[in-house]
Amino acid sequence: EYVECTISCACGNTFTTRSTKKEIRVEICSQCHPFFTGTQKFIDSAGRIEKFKKKYGDIKLGK
């Protein structure tokens, strides 16, 4: 059965549509997704790139 559904995003945006569920929660929507907002975030969680370079050094791939 289709009922009115409220979709809530982690950014705080909400909108209404119809679904078989009454409520849906999402982590990202068109109001906060970088593709739609035109902003880009580069997230280097816990310095993963530096951690890799420190562990393996500057590896050259040979043939």
PQR file of N, CA, C, O and H, with PARSE charges and radii, in Angstrom:
ATOM      1  N   GLU A   1       0.842  -1.182   0.000 -0.4000 1.5000
ATOM      2  CA  GLU A   1       0.000   0.000   0.000 -0.0000 2.0000
ATOM      3  C   GLU A   1       0.887   1.245   0.000  0.5500 1.7000
ATOM      4  O   GLU A   1       1.766   1.393   0.848 -0.5500 1.4000
ATOM      5  N   TYR A   2       0.646   2.129  -0.952 -0.4000 1.5000
ATOM      6  CA  TYR A   2       1.388   3.386  -1.034 -0.0000 2.0000
ATOM      7  C   TYR A   2       0.827   4.374  -0.016  0.5500 1.7000
ATOM      8  O   TYR A   2      -0.379   4.611   0.046 -0.5500 1.4000
ATOM      9  H   TYR A   2      -0.069   2.009  -1.641  0.4000 1.0000
ATOM     10  N   VAL A   3       1.722   4.937   0.773 -0.4000 1.5000
ATOM     11  CA  VAL A   3       1.328   5.942   1.754 -0.0000 2.0000
ATOM     12  C   VAL A   3       2.257   7.136   1.613  0.5500 1.7000
ATOM     13  O   VAL A   3       3.308   7.047   0.978 -0.5500 1.4000
ATOM     14  H   VAL A   3       2.702   4.745   0.723  0.4000 1.0000
ATOM     15  N   GLU A   4       1.863   8.250   2.207 -0.4000 1.5000
ATOM     16  CA  GLU A   4       2.723   9.429   2.203 -0.0000 2.0000
ATOM     17  C   GLU A   4       3.952   9.139   3.056  0.5500 1.7000
ATOM     18  O   GLU A   4       3.842   8.633   4.173 -0.5500 1.4000
ATOM     19  H   GLU A   4       1.010   8.323   2.722  0.4000 1.0000
ATOM     20  N   CYS A   5       5.133   9.468   2.511 -0.4000 1.5000
ATOM     21  CA  CYS A   5       6.394   9.116   3.155 -0.0000 2.0000
ATOM     22  C   CYS A   5       7.249  10.363   3.339  0.5500 1.7000
ATOM     23  O   CYS A   5       7.357  11.184   2.428 -0.5500 1.4000
ATOM     24  H   CYS A   5       5.222   9.879   1.604  0.4000 1.0000
ATOM     25  N   THR A   6       7.855  10.507   4.510 -0.4000 1.5000
ATOM     26  CA  THR A   6       8.775  11.601   4.780 -0.0000 2.0000
ATOM     27  C   THR A   6      10.196  11.065   4.703  0.5500 1.7000
ATOM     28  O   THR A   6      10.553  10.118   5.403 -0.5500 1.4000
ATOM     29  H   THR A   6       7.767   9.840   5.250  0.4000 1.0000
ATOM     30  N   ILE A   7      11.002  11.681   3.842 -0.4000 1.5000
ATOM     31  CA  ILE A   7      12.404  11.297   3.708 -0.0000 2.0000
ATOM     32  C   ILE A   7      13.236  12.336   4.433  0.5500 1.7000
ATOM     33  O   ILE A   7      13.133  13.529   4.149 -0.5500 1.4000
ATOM     34  H   ILE A   7      10.711  12.450   3.273  0.4000 1.0000
ATOM     35  N   SER A   8      14.070  11.881   5.379 -0.4000 1.5000
ATOM     36  CA  SER A   8      14.906  12.765   6.184 -0.0000 2.0000
ATOM     37  C   SER A   8      16.369  12.479   5.886  0.5500 1.7000
ATOM     38  O   SER A   8      16.801  11.326   5.895 -0.5500 1.4000
ATOM     39  H   SER A   8      14.153  10.912   5.610  0.4000 1.0000
ATOM     40  N   CYS A   9      17.131  13.542   5.621 -0.4000 1.5000
ATOM     41  CA  CYS A   9      18.561  13.414   5.351 -0.0000 2.0000
ATOM     42  C   CYS A   9      19.350  13.792   6.604  0.5500 1.7000
ATOM     43  O   CYS A   9      18.854  14.519   7.465 -0.5500 1.4000
ATOM     44  H   CYS A   9      16.780  14.478   5.614  0.4000 1.0000
ATOM     45  N   ALA A  10      20.565  13.298   6.694 -0.4000 1.5000
ATOM     46  CA  ALA A  10      21.436  13.621   7.824 -0.0000 2.0000
ATOM     47  C   ALA A  10      21.767  15.112   7.874  0.5500 1.7000
ATOM     48  O   ALA A  10      22.087  15.637   8.940 -0.5500 1.4000
ATOM     49  H   ALA A  10      20.968  12.707   5.994  0.4000 1.0000
ATOM     50  N   CYS A  11      21.695  15.802   6.725 -0.4000 1.5000
ATOM     51  CA  CYS A  11      21.989  17.236   6.694 -0.0000 2.0000
ATOM     52  C   CYS A  11      20.835  18.073   7.236  0.5500 1.7000
ATOM     53  O   CYS A  11      20.989  19.275   7.453 -0.5500 1.4000
ATOM     54  H   CYS A  11      21.436  15.375   5.859  0.4000 1.0000
ATOM     55  N   GLY A  12      19.677  17.443   7.456 -0.4000 1.5000
ATOM     56  CA  GLY A  12      18.532  18.168   7.991 -0.0000 2.0000
ATOM     57  C   GLY A  12      17.432  18.396   6.973  0.5500 1.7000
ATOM     58  O   GLY A  12      16.325  18.782   7.348 -0.5500 1.4000
ATOM     59  H   GLY A  12      19.553  16.466   7.280  0.4000 1.0000
ATOM     60  N   ASN A  13      17.699  18.172   5.716 -0.4000 1.5000
ATOM     61  CA  ASN A  13      16.712  18.353   4.664 -0.0000 2.0000
ATOM     62  C   ASN A  13      15.656  17.252   4.747  0.5500 1.7000
ATOM     63  O   ASN A  13      15.983  16.085   4.967 -0.5500 1.4000
ATOM     64  H   ASN A  13      18.599  17.858   5.411  0.4000 1.0000
ATOM     65  N   THR A  14      14.395  17.628   4.571 -0.4000 1.5000
ATOM     66  CA  THR A  14      13.310  16.648   4.534 -0.0000 2.0000
ATOM     67  C   THR A  14      12.412  16.955   3.350  0.5500 1.7000
ATOM     68  O   THR A  14      12.253  18.111   2.959 -0.5500 1.4000
ATOM     69  H   THR A  14      14.129  18.575   4.392  0.4000 1.0000
ATOM     70  N   PHE A  15      11.834  15.923   2.793 -0.4000 1.5000
ATOM     71  CA  PHE A  15      10.835  16.108   1.752 -0.0000 2.0000
ATOM     72  C   PHE A  15       9.862  14.944   1.797  0.5500 1.7000
ATOM     73  O   PHE A  15      10.124  13.913   2.416 -0.5500 1.4000
ATOM     74  H   PHE A  15      11.963  14.984   3.111  0.4000 1.0000
ATOM     75  N   THR A  16       8.738  15.132   1.129 -0.4000 1.5000
ATOM     76  CA  THR A  16       7.659  14.159   1.178 -0.0000 2.0000
ATOM     77  C   THR A  16       7.446  13.551  -0.196  0.5500 1.7000
ATOM     78  O   THR A  16       7.499  14.240  -1.215 -0.5500 1.4000
ATOM     79  H   THR A  16       8.526  15.969   0.626  0.4000 1.0000
ATOM     80  N   THR A  17       7.208  12.264  -0.204 -0.4000 1.5000
ATOM     81  CA  THR A  17       6.895  11.531  -1.426 -0.0000 2.0000
ATOM     82  C   THR A  17       5.947  10.401  -1.045  0.5500 1.7000
ATOM     83  O   THR A  17       5.382  10.411   0.048 -0.5500 1.4000
ATOM     84  H   THR A  17       7.166  11.704   0.623  0.4000 1.0000
ATOM     85  N   ARG A  18       5.771   9.446  -1.917 -0.4000 1.5000
ATOM     86  CA  ARG A  18       4.934   8.293  -1.599 -0.0000 2.0000
ATOM     87  C   ARG A  18       5.780   7.031  -1.670  0.5500 1.7000
ATOM     88  O   ARG A  18       6.638   6.891  -2.542 -0.5500 1.4000
ATOM     89  H   ARG A  18       6.230   9.438  -2.805  0.4000 1.0000
ATOM     90  N   SER A  19       5.528   6.120  -0.746 -0.4000 1.5000
ATOM     91  CA  SER A  19       6.285   4.874  -0.680 -0.0000 2.0000
ATOM     92  C   SER A  19       5.480   3.844   0.096  0.5500 1.7000
ATOM     93  O   SER A  19       4.392   4.130   0.597 -0.5500 1.4000
ATOM     94  H   SER A  19       4.832   6.233  -0.038  0.4000 1.0000
ATOM     95  N   THR A  20       6.026   2.654   0.185 -0.4000 1.5000
ATOM     96  CA  THR A  20       5.391   1.623   1.001 -0.0000 2.0000
ATOM     97  C   THR A  20       5.797   1.761   2.462  0.5500 1.7000
ATOM     98  O   THR A  20       5.237   1.097   3.334 -0.5500 1.4000
ATOM     99  H   THR A  20       6.910   2.421  -0.222  0.4000 1.0000
ATOM    100  N   LYS A  21       6.778   2.633   2.727 -0.4000 1.5000
ATOM    101  CA  LYS A  21       7.202   2.917   4.102 -0.0000 2.0000
ATOM    102  C   LYS A  21       6.734   4.312   4.488  0.5500 1.7000
ATOM    103  O   LYS A  21       6.546   5.168   3.624 -0.5500 1.4000
ATOM    104  H   LYS A  21       7.233   3.173   2.019  0.4000 1.0000
ATOM    105  N   LYS A  22       6.547   4.544   5.777 -0.4000 1.5000
ATOM    106  CA  LYS A  22       6.094   5.853   6.242 -0.0000 2.0000
ATOM    107  C   LYS A  22       7.238   6.833   6.404  0.5500 1.7000
ATOM    108  O   LYS A  22       7.044   8.042   6.280 -0.5500 1.4000
ATOM    109  H   LYS A  22       6.700   3.849   6.479  0.4000 1.0000
ATOM    110  N   GLU A  23       8.445   6.317   6.685 -0.4000 1.5000
ATOM    111  CA  GLU A  23       9.595   7.185   6.926 -0.0000 2.0000
ATOM    112  C   GLU A  23      10.858   6.514   6.397  0.5500 1.7000
ATOM    113  O   GLU A  23      11.060   5.313   6.574 -0.5500 1.4000
ATOM    114  H   GLU A  23       8.603   5.334   6.786  0.4000 1.0000
ATOM    115  N   ILE A  24      11.712   7.318   5.739 -0.4000 1.5000
ATOM    116  CA  ILE A  24      12.998   6.836   5.237 -0.0000 2.0000
ATOM    117  C   ILE A  24      14.061   7.833   5.671  0.5500 1.7000
ATOM    118  O   ILE A  24      13.878   9.045   5.552 -0.5500 1.4000
ATOM    119  H   ILE A  24      11.548   8.294   5.595  0.4000 1.0000
ATOM    120  N   ARG A  25      15.170   7.312   6.175 -0.4000 1.5000
ATOM    121  CA  ARG A  25      16.297   8.166   6.565 -0.0000 2.0000
ATOM    122  C   ARG A  25      17.473   7.875   5.645  0.5500 1.7000
ATOM    123  O   ARG A  25      17.830   6.717   5.428 -0.5500 1.4000
ATOM    124  H   ARG A  25      15.319   6.328   6.272  0.4000 1.0000
ATOM    125  N   VAL A  26      18.080   8.946   5.098 -0.4000 1.5000
ATOM    126  CA  VAL A  26      19.219   8.806   4.193 -0.0000 2.0000
ATOM    127  C   VAL A  26      20.394   9.617   4.725  0.5500 1.7000
ATOM    128  O   VAL A  26      20.211  10.558   5.498 -0.5500 1.4000
ATOM    129  H   VAL A  26      17.790   9.887   5.275  0.4000 1.0000
ATOM    130  N   GLU A  27      21.605   9.246   4.303 -0.4000 1.5000
ATOM    131  CA  GLU A  27      22.801   9.956   4.749 -0.0000 2.0000
ATOM    132  C   GLU A  27      23.132  11.141   3.856  0.5500 1.7000
ATOM    133  O   GLU A  27      23.767  12.094   4.307 -0.5500 1.4000
ATOM    134  H   GLU A  27      21.753   8.482   3.675  0.4000 1.0000
ATOM    135  N   ILE A  28      22.711  11.095   2.595 -0.4000 1.5000
ATOM    136  CA  ILE A  28      23.061  12.159   1.655 -0.0000 2.0000
ATOM    137  C   ILE A  28      21.906  12.363   0.680  0.5500 1.7000
ATOM    138  O   ILE A  28      21.238  11.410   0.277 -0.5500 1.4000
ATOM    139  H   ILE A  28      22.196  10.320   2.228  0.4000 1.0000
ATOM    140  N   CYS A  29      21.682  13.624   0.308 -0.4000 1.5000
ATOM    141  CA  CYS A  29      20.592  13.953  -0.608 -0.0000 2.0000
ATOM    142  C   CYS A  29      21.086  14.986  -1.618  0.5500 1.7000
ATOM    143  O   CYS A  29      22.262  15.351  -1.612 -0.5500 1.4000
ATOM    144  H   CYS A  29      22.224  14.398   0.635  0.4000 1.0000
ATOM    145  N   SER A  30      20.198  15.452  -2.476 -0.4000 1.5000
ATOM    146  CA  SER A  30      20.590  16.417  -3.501 -0.0000 2.0000
ATOM    147  C   SER A  30      20.978  17.774  -2.914  0.5500 1.7000
ATOM    148  O   SER A  30      21.643  18.562  -3.586 -0.5500 1.4000
ATOM    149  H   SER A  30      19.243  15.155  -2.481  0.4000 1.0000
ATOM    150  N   GLN A  31      20.574  18.061  -1.673 -0.4000 1.5000
ATOM    151  CA  GLN A  31      20.933  19.330  -1.042 -0.0000 2.0000
ATOM    152  C   GLN A  31      22.350  19.329  -0.487  0.5500 1.7000
ATOM    153  O   GLN A  31      22.932  20.395  -0.290 -0.5500 1.4000
ATOM    154  H   GLN A  31      20.034  17.421  -1.127  0.4000 1.0000
ATOM    155  N   CYS A  32      22.918  18.145  -0.231 -0.4000 1.5000
ATOM    156  CA  CYS A  32      24.254  18.094   0.366 -0.0000 2.0000
ATOM    157  C   CYS A  32      25.256  17.279  -0.456  0.5500 1.7000
ATOM    158  O   CYS A  32      26.437  17.253  -0.112 -0.5500 1.4000
ATOM    159  H   CYS A  32      22.444  17.278  -0.391  0.4000 1.0000
ATOM    160  N   HIS A  33      24.822  16.614  -1.528 -0.4000 1.5000
ATOM    161  CA  HIS A  33      25.737  15.817  -2.349 -0.0000 2.0000
ATOM    162  C   HIS A  33      26.618  16.744  -3.187  0.5500 1.7000
ATOM    163  O   HIS A  33      26.110  17.679  -3.805 -0.5500 1.4000
ATOM    164  H   HIS A  33      23.862  16.635  -1.808  0.4000 1.0000
ATOM    165  N   PRO A  34      27.937  16.497  -3.216 -0.5600 1.5000
ATOM    166  CA  PRO A  34      28.863  17.366  -3.955  0.2800 2.0000
ATOM    167  C   PRO A  34      28.524  17.521  -5.435  0.5500 1.7000
ATOM    168  O   PRO A  34      28.790  18.581  -6.002 -0.5500 1.4000
ATOM    169  N   PHE A  35      27.952  16.517  -6.077 -0.4000 1.5000
ATOM    170  CA  PHE A  35      27.594  16.625  -7.489 -0.0000 2.0000
ATOM    171  C   PHE A  35      26.560  17.719  -7.712  0.5500 1.7000
ATOM    172  O   PHE A  35      26.649  18.461  -8.690 -0.5500 1.4000
ATOM    173  H   PHE A  35      27.735  15.656  -5.616  0.4000 1.0000
ATOM    174  N   PHE A  36      25.591  17.829  -6.826 -0.4000 1.5000
ATOM    175  CA  PHE A  36      24.524  18.810  -6.970 -0.0000 2.0000
ATOM    176  C   PHE A  36      24.893  20.173  -6.399  0.5500 1.7000
ATOM    177  O   PHE A  36      24.414  21.193  -6.895 -0.5500 1.4000
ATOM    178  H   PHE A  36      25.519  17.227  -6.031  0.4000 1.0000
ATOM    179  N   THR A  37      25.734  20.215  -5.366 -0.4000 1.5000
ATOM    180  CA  THR A  37      26.083  21.488  -4.734 -0.0000 2.0000
ATOM    181  C   THR A  37      27.235  22.192  -5.435  0.5500 1.7000
ATOM    182  O   THR A  37      27.423  23.396  -5.260 -0.5500 1.4000
ATOM    183  H   THR A  37      26.123  19.387  -4.963  0.4000 1.0000
ATOM    184  N   GLY A  38      28.017  21.445  -6.235 -0.4000 1.5000
ATOM    185  CA  GLY A  38      29.146  22.054  -6.936 -0.0000 2.0000
ATOM    186  C   GLY A  38      30.385  22.182  -6.070  0.5500 1.7000
ATOM    187  O   GLY A  38      31.382  22.758  -6.505 -0.5500 1.4000
ATOM    188  H   GLY A  38      27.864  20.467  -6.377  0.4000 1.0000
ATOM    189  N   THR A  39      30.344  21.662  -4.863 -0.4000 1.5000
ATOM    190  CA  THR A  39      31.518  21.695  -3.995 -0.0000 2.0000
ATOM    191  C   THR A  39      32.138  20.308  -3.957  0.5500 1.7000
ATOM    192  O   THR A  39      31.457  19.298  -4.139 -0.5500 1.4000
ATOM    193  H   THR A  39      29.534  21.194  -4.509  0.4000 1.0000
ATOM    194  N   GLN A  40      33.425  20.281  -3.722 -0.4000 1.5000
ATOM    195  CA  GLN A  40      34.108  19.002  -3.650 -0.0000 2.0000
ATOM    196  C   GLN A  40      34.930  18.964  -2.387  0.5500 1.7000
ATOM    197  O   GLN A  40      35.634  19.920  -2.060 -0.5500 1.4000
ATOM    198  H   GLN A  40      33.977  21.102  -3.574  0.4000 1.0000
ATOM    199  N   LYS A  41      34.839  17.862  -1.681 -0.4000 1.5000
ATOM    200  CA  LYS A  41      35.595  17.699  -0.450 -0.0000 2.0000
ATOM    201  C   LYS A  41      36.606  16.585  -0.660  0.5500 1.7000
ATOM    202  O   LYS A  41      36.269  15.516  -1.169 -0.5500 1.4000
ATOM    203  H   LYS A  41      34.267  17.086  -1.946  0.4000 1.0000
ATOM    204  N   PHE A  42      37.840  16.839  -0.267 -0.4000 1.5000
ATOM    205  CA  PHE A  42      38.859  15.803  -0.288 -0.0000 2.0000
ATOM    206  C   PHE A  42      39.106  15.407   1.150  0.5500 1.7000
ATOM    207  O   PHE A  42      39.632  16.185   1.946 -0.5500 1.4000
ATOM    208  H   PHE A  42      38.114  17.708   0.147  0.4000 1.0000
ATOM    209  N   ILE A  43      38.723  14.197   1.465 -0.4000 1.5000
ATOM    210  CA  ILE A  43      38.876  13.727   2.834 -0.0000 2.0000
ATOM    211  C   ILE A  43      39.946  12.650   2.859  0.5500 1.7000
ATOM    212  O   ILE A  43      39.809  11.607   2.221 -0.5500 1.4000
ATOM    213  H   ILE A  43      38.296  13.566   0.819  0.4000 1.0000
ATOM    214  N   ASP A  44      40.994  12.908   3.590 -0.4000 1.5000
ATOM    215  CA  ASP A  44      42.064  11.934   3.771 -0.0000 2.0000
ATOM    216  C   ASP A  44      41.954  11.417   5.196  0.5500 1.7000
ATOM    217  O   ASP A  44      42.621  11.911   6.104 -0.5500 1.4000
ATOM    218  H   ASP A  44      41.105  13.755   4.109  0.4000 1.0000
ATOM    219  N   SER A  45      41.112  10.424   5.375 -0.4000 1.5000
ATOM    220  CA  SER A  45      40.838   9.904   6.712 -0.0000 2.0000
ATOM    221  C   SER A  45      42.094   9.389   7.380  0.5500 1.7000
ATOM    222  O   SER A  45      42.733   8.453   6.899 -0.5500 1.4000
ATOM    223  H   SER A  45      40.569  10.022   4.637  0.4000 1.0000
ATOM    224  N   ALA A  46      42.436  10.006   8.486 -0.4000 1.5000
ATOM    225  CA  ALA A  46      43.570   9.606   9.324 -0.0000 2.0000
ATOM    226  C   ALA A  46      44.873   9.546   8.543  0.5500 1.7000
ATOM    227  O   ALA A  46      45.743   8.732   8.851 -0.5500 1.4000
ATOM    228  H   ALA A  46      41.916  10.767   8.877  0.4000 1.0000
ATOM    229  N   GLY A  47      45.016  10.398   7.536 -0.4000 1.5000
ATOM    230  CA  GLY A  47      46.269  10.459   6.783 -0.0000 2.0000
ATOM    231  C   GLY A  47      46.619   9.158   6.087  0.5500 1.7000
ATOM    232  O   GLY A  47      47.770   8.724   6.130 -0.5500 1.4000
ATOM    233  H   GLY A  47      44.309  11.059   7.285  0.4000 1.0000
ATOM    234  N   ARG A  48      45.648   8.532   5.449 -0.4000 1.5000
ATOM    235  CA  ARG A  48      45.877   7.229   4.832 -0.0000 2.0000
ATOM    236  C   ARG A  48      46.969   7.268   3.771  0.5500 1.7000
ATOM    237  O   ARG A  48      47.761   6.333   3.656 -0.5500 1.4000
ATOM    238  H   ARG A  48      44.713   8.885   5.414  0.4000 1.0000
ATOM    239  N   ILE A  49      47.013   8.340   3.001 -0.4000 1.5000
ATOM    240  CA  ILE A  49      48.033   8.440   1.958 -0.0000 2.0000
ATOM    241  C   ILE A  49      49.416   8.519   2.580  0.5500 1.7000
ATOM    242  O   ILE A  49      50.332   7.814   2.155 -0.5500 1.4000
ATOM    243  H   ILE A  49      46.370   9.099   3.094  0.4000 1.0000
ATOM    244  N   GLU A  50      49.573   9.369   3.580 -0.4000 1.5000
ATOM    245  CA  GLU A  50      50.866   9.498   4.249 -0.0000 2.0000
ATOM    246  C   GLU A  50      51.247   8.196   4.951  0.5500 1.7000
ATOM    247  O   GLU A  50      52.415   7.806   4.951 -0.5500 1.4000
ATOM    248  H   GLU A  50      48.829   9.942   3.925  0.4000 1.0000
ATOM    249  N   LYS A  51      50.278   7.538   5.537 -0.4000 1.5000
ATOM    250  CA  LYS A  51      50.526   6.272   6.225 -0.0000 2.0000
ATOM    251  C   LYS A  51      51.023   5.215   5.235  0.5500 1.7000
ATOM    252  O   LYS A  51      51.938   4.451   5.543 -0.5500 1.4000
ATOM    253  H   LYS A  51      49.329   7.855   5.537  0.4000 1.0000
ATOM    254  N   PHE A  52      50.420   5.177   4.056 -0.4000 1.5000
ATOM    255  CA  PHE A  52      50.841   4.233   3.026 -0.0000 2.0000
ATOM    256  C   PHE A  52      52.262   4.533   2.561  0.5500 1.7000
ATOM    257  O   PHE A  52      53.092   3.631   2.444 -0.5500 1.4000
ATOM    258  H   PHE A  52      49.677   5.797   3.806  0.4000 1.0000
ATOM    259  N   LYS A  53      52.532   5.816   2.295 -0.4000 1.5000
ATOM    260  CA  LYS A  53      53.871   6.205   1.842 -0.0000 2.0000
ATOM    261  C   LYS A  53      54.925   5.902   2.898  0.5500 1.7000
ATOM    262  O   LYS A  53      56.041   5.500   2.568 -0.5500 1.4000
ATOM    263  H   LYS A  53      51.857   6.548   2.390  0.4000 1.0000
ATOM    264  N   LYS A  54      54.577   6.091   4.159 -0.4000 1.5000
ATOM    265  CA  LYS A  54      55.523   5.821   5.242 -0.0000 2.0000
ATOM    266  C   LYS A  54      55.809   4.324   5.341  0.5500 1.7000
ATOM    267  O   LYS A  54      56.944   3.915   5.585 -0.5500 1.4000
ATOM    268  H   LYS A  54      53.670   6.417   4.427  0.4000 1.0000
ATOM    269  N   LYS A  55      54.777   3.519   5.150 -0.4000 1.5000
ATOM    270  CA  LYS A  55      54.926   2.070   5.272 -0.0000 2.0000
ATOM    271  C   LYS A  55      55.664   1.465   4.082  0.5500 1.7000
ATOM    272  O   LYS A  55      56.537   0.616   4.259 -0.5500 1.4000
ATOM    273  H   LYS A  55      53.855   3.851   4.952  0.4000 1.0000
ATOM    274  N   TYR A  56      55.317   1.901   2.862 -0.4000 1.5000
ATOM    275  CA  TYR A  56      55.871   1.278   1.669 -0.0000 2.0000
ATOM    276  C   TYR A  56      56.892   2.143   0.935  0.5500 1.7000
ATOM    277  O   TYR A  56      57.557   1.667   0.016 -0.5500 1.4000
ATOM    278  H   TYR A  56      54.608   2.592   2.717  0.4000 1.0000
ATOM    279  N   GLY A  57      57.020   3.382   1.323 -0.4000 1.5000
ATOM    280  CA  GLY A  57      57.965   4.273   0.661 -0.0000 2.0000
ATOM    281  C   GLY A  57      57.473   4.648  -0.728  0.5500 1.7000
ATOM    282  O   GLY A  57      56.290   4.508  -1.039 -0.5500 1.4000
ATOM    283  H   GLY A  57      56.480   3.770   2.070  0.4000 1.0000
ATOM    284  N   ASP A  58      58.376   5.118  -1.545 -0.4000 1.5000
ATOM    285  CA  ASP A  58      58.038   5.521  -2.912 -0.0000 2.0000
ATOM    286  C   ASP A  58      58.282   4.329  -3.830  0.5500 1.7000
ATOM    287  O   ASP A  58      59.369   4.175  -4.386 -0.5500 1.4000
ATOM    288  H   ASP A  58      59.337   5.232  -1.293  0.4000 1.0000
ATOM    289  N   ILE A  59      57.267   3.490  -3.983 -0.4000 1.5000
ATOM    290  CA  ILE A  59      57.395   2.260  -4.761 -0.0000 2.0000
ATOM    291  C   ILE A  59      57.278   2.576  -6.246  0.5500 1.7000
ATOM    292  O   ILE A  59      56.360   3.278  -6.670 -0.5500 1.4000
ATOM    293  H   ILE A  59      56.384   3.614  -3.530  0.4000 1.0000
ATOM    294  N   LYS A  60      58.197   2.062  -7.014 -0.4000 1.5000
ATOM    295  CA  LYS A  60      58.148   2.176  -8.475 -0.0000 2.0000
ATOM    296  C   LYS A  60      57.722   0.819  -9.018  0.5500 1.7000
ATOM    297  O   LYS A  60      58.311  -0.206  -8.676 -0.5500 1.4000
ATOM    298  H   LYS A  60      58.942   1.492  -6.669  0.4000 1.0000
ATOM    299  N   LEU A  61      56.706   0.818  -9.858 -0.4000 1.5000
ATOM    300  CA  LEU A  61      56.253  -0.431 -10.448 -0.0000 2.0000
ATOM    301  C   LEU A  61      57.062  -0.693 -11.704  0.5500 1.7000
ATOM    302  O   LEU A  61      57.088   0.142 -12.609 -0.5500 1.4000
ATOM    303  H   LEU A  61      56.227   1.651 -10.136  0.4000 1.0000
ATOM    304  N   GLY A  62      57.707  -1.814 -11.770 -0.4000 1.5000
ATOM    305  CA  GLY A  62      58.527  -2.170 -12.927 -0.0000 2.0000
ATOM    306  C   GLY A  62      57.856  -3.237 -13.752  0.5500 1.7000
ATOM    307  O   GLY A  62      56.948  -3.934 -13.299 -0.5500 1.4000
ATOM    308  H   GLY A  62      57.685  -2.492 -11.035  0.4000 1.0000
ATOM    309  N   LYS A  63      58.330  -3.344 -14.982 -0.4000 1.5000
ATOM    310  CA  LYS A  63      57.767  -4.366 -15.871 -0.0000 2.0000
ATOM    311  C   LYS A  63      58.745  -5.474 -16.068  0.5500 1.7000
ATOM    312  O   LYS A  63      58.457  -6.432 -16.785 -0.5500 1.4000
ATOM    313  H   LYS A  63      59.068  -2.777 -15.350  0.4000 1.0000
TER
END
